[in-house]
């Protein structure tokens, strides 16, 4: 069993093209032997965003702090702390922080299969 503080995990900038002032921590992942799911923590600064992208797996999000806009193929969708978000496979999406406070969320994804 692993029990560690969120801030004990290294935070890295999201390096994908189109990302701005977005950072990620891998909370539970391959280094922990997690074979089914990976848990990540994202922070997006005011005016920042994740890249506009799609992938072949679903992911689930719990918004911890702040608020923002999810840009999807169905239009812009506002979200705020306490919301849960489900992104189905292959849906193009990005998360924008258009507000003055930092936005934070937990994101679960399936572990890659080899």
C-alpha positions, 0 to 999 in steps of 0.5 A: 500500500502507498500513502503519500502526500500529493505534493511529494510527487514531482510536478512537471509542465504539460509539454504537449503542443498547445498547453499553457501554464498547465502542470501534472503530477503522476500520483499513482502510475507505472512506478507504483505497479498500477496495472489498471488505472493511473491517477494524475493531478493537474494544475492550470494557472489563470489563463492557462489550458491543456492541449486540445486533443483526443485519445482512444481511452476514456478518462474521469475527472474530479475538479478539486479547486477553481473553475474553467471551461471544457472545450469539446466538440459539443461546445464550451461546457463550464465546470467548477470545484466539486464537479465530476467530468467524464470524457469518452474515448475519441472525444476532442477536448481541452480544459481552459482556466479563464478565471483568476484562481488556479484550477486543480483536478484529479484525472484517472486514465486506464493504464496503457496495455502493452 
